[in-house]
Structures are given as C-alpha cells and as structure tokens.
Amino acid sequence: MKGRIYSMQKCPLCGGIFYHDENRAGLFCKQHPQIAANSKFVVRFGRSITKRFREYHEAERFLTGLRFENDKGTFDVRDYRKDNPLGFKNLANKWIEQKKRTKIKKKTVQSYENFLNRAIDVWGQGNVKTIGTGEVEDFLMADHRDKRTNEKISDKTRHNMKSCLHQFLKWVARREKGFELPEFPEIAFELGWRNTVSIGVQQAIIEEVKRISFKIEPKIWLGIKLLATYIKIRPGEMRNVKERDINLESGVIHIRHPKEGSRKQGKFAILDGEDIELIKSFPRSIDPDLYFFRHMATRSGVKVGEQFGPKYFKKFWDKACDNLGVKGVDLYGGTKHSTATALGEFMTPEEIKRGGTGSATNKAFERYFQPRRRESVKVVSTIKDLQKKRAGKVVKMQK
C-alpha cells in the first residue's frame, strides 16, 4: 500500500534503523525485533507529503486517512502542503491584492476587504473546500454589527457582503480544482429614499451656492449646476473630469470610468448650447491631464492646480441649504434625484434612463420616477378641461 511510517530513532543495541510492521502496529529493529521505536515518527506519502509525529498511533491515523482519500479518488496534495494554498485567508488576501490592481475604486476594495476580514475571523486558514452552503448561510445570517457603533448592519450591507463573498468564491471555483460554488441564501432589502426638492427650491439652492462660492471658486457653482442638469453624471465622476474629457466642439463630457455602464467606453453627457457657451467662459488649460475642477488660487490647505476634494461640492451645497433653511437634502438627492423626480411628470422612466442617466438597467433610479403621479395629473387635467368646457360654474364641495 502507498505510504510508510519511519522513525528518526536508531536501535540502541545495534544502531540499526527501525522498519514499519503494520501487522504488529509499530516500528521494529530487524536484528532485535523486541526493540520498538517510541518517538520521532515520520509519515511519507509519495514525494509530496512528509509529516512528523511524536506518537505512533497519531502517525498511523494520519497515514490511514491519506490512504482512504487516495482509494476514494479525493486525495488532493494541496490539502497537506505547508504553505496551505487552499487556506481561506490565503486565497482571500490573494483576491484582494488582485482587486487592488484593477480600476475598481479604492473605497470599493476597502469594502471587500472589510467583508472578507469578517469571514476570515470565522474561517481563518481553514481549507476553502470545507465551506459549503450551510457554512455560507450561517456566516451571512450571523449577528454582524458595525464595528464603530455596534449597531446591527442593515439588510443592504448584508446583501453587499453576500455579493462580495459570492464574487470571491466564484473566483475560487474557477481557479481551484475540487471546489464547488455553494448556494447562497436570498437576502432581500429595500433601498432607502433620498430626500428631494422641487425644481424651484433646487434652483434657489444653486443660486445661493453661486452667491457664497463664486468669488472663492466659480467652478464650485458650475459643477453643482451641471450635476442638476446632466443627471447621468455622479458627483464623484464630475470631480474626476479632466480637461481632455470636455469636447466643446462635439458638445460632450466624457466620463471615462463610470460606476455603471461600460468601463471600456465610459459614458457621455450631451451638452446643450447654453452650457457649451458657459463652459467656454471659464479659462481652459493646455494640459489635457489636468482636472477641470481644480483650485485656481492658493488658499489655506489647497494649492493651485489641485483637484477639488471629495467633499468640496457637498460642503458648499450643505452651506447653501443651511442659509436657506432647507433641511435633510444632500447633494445627490438635491441635484440628480430631484431632477429625475421632476422629469417623471413629463417623460417615461425608459426615456429618462436612455437620454438622461445613460443607463438602461439602473433599478435604483426607477424609484424616483412617478408614473402613477404622471398618469394622475393627466387624468385630472383632462377632467378640469372638461369641467371648464361643459360647466359654467365650478362649485367647491365641502369636506
């Protein structure tokens, strides 16, 4: 049978080596068969596996297990390698390193790392092949809490954790023979609503942004104004626009690395004539790699030519809202989603997604369209037209 047990000991009488005798369940000297090895046992199984044991029965049990797997056809030398190539932690760290080398946003990779660290706390360096449907379900449905607040994580966060783990284990199943992707439980969640404002209030906020920021940095107002008009562009994407991405001859802004849609082609916002002329009124740089939304003067904490910070638009939007007494409306909700909500009164969601958002599959955005309200307005408008045409006087009914 494949595999043997050896001992580093020598016979104390003749110095000879001990030989494995499975019938007597031990290692004995051929010249002195009454002398048995009692320590320093080594199991060798083929050329790949060598493992040391203190006791014979431990070595025997290990060898029996290897032979059993070999007979069943399930033996995998990777399960016994010292570097543990199938260890969950080893594979998770390797996957994260691959993600860091892609164009995925740093914040997204950090989320992946956080989710997988939670899994590492549970599975450690355990063999990934031992993780099945039950283990996945138990992990995802466990009492996970926010590490800062100790509050239970939301269903959306739990869903994102599931998505991350699924991506990772799918990658493992593709590259590691012998691992089958487990089934994942359904995790339902409802997306929260962002507060929105009417177009009138939105424009008042934007005018207030202009009043408080134009002398400091006029492109703050320009960026927020464009966000409210070209709703396919996200605030982070707007901030990352470079000089080369604005083609005023063609009338487009090119978003090279969008959150949704094709990352190879990017997405395009089609500018109207008024905004083309507006952008022309701002000085441009001959350096195509400079960020368009950059600081034009040195002030405390910033230098000329530096890109706007991640919260720069938000800072002035929030200040304008405070000045006007508008509460609970963030930059995203007050620009992109407020405009989408207003458009829902006049256009279908499909029309808006195709022409406004540049996405045909953005489910989250559908919540901001109001088809029922649009239909209701149409019906009420028709009724009122009929009332005006057919009745000489409208009598208000008491409630």
ABEGO torsion letter per residue (X at the ends): XBEBBBBABBBAAAGBBBBBBAAAGBBBBAABAABBBABGBBBBBEAABBBBBABAAAAAAAAAAAAAAAAAGABBAAAABAAGAABAAAAAAAAAAAAAABABBAAAAAAAAAAAAAAAAAAEABBAAABBAAAAAAAAABBBBBAAAGBBBBAAAAAAAAAAAAAAAAAAAAABBGBBBBBBBBBBBBBBBBBBBBAAAAAAAAAAAAAAAAAABAAAAAAAAAAAABAABBAAAAAABBAAABBAAAGBBBBABBABEBAAAEBBBBBBAAAAAAAAABBBBABAABBABBBABBBBGBBBGBBBBAAAAAAAAAAAAAAAGBBGBBAAAABAAAAAAAAAAABBAAAAAAAAAGBAABAAAAAABBAAAAAAAAAAAAAAAAAAAABABBBBBBX
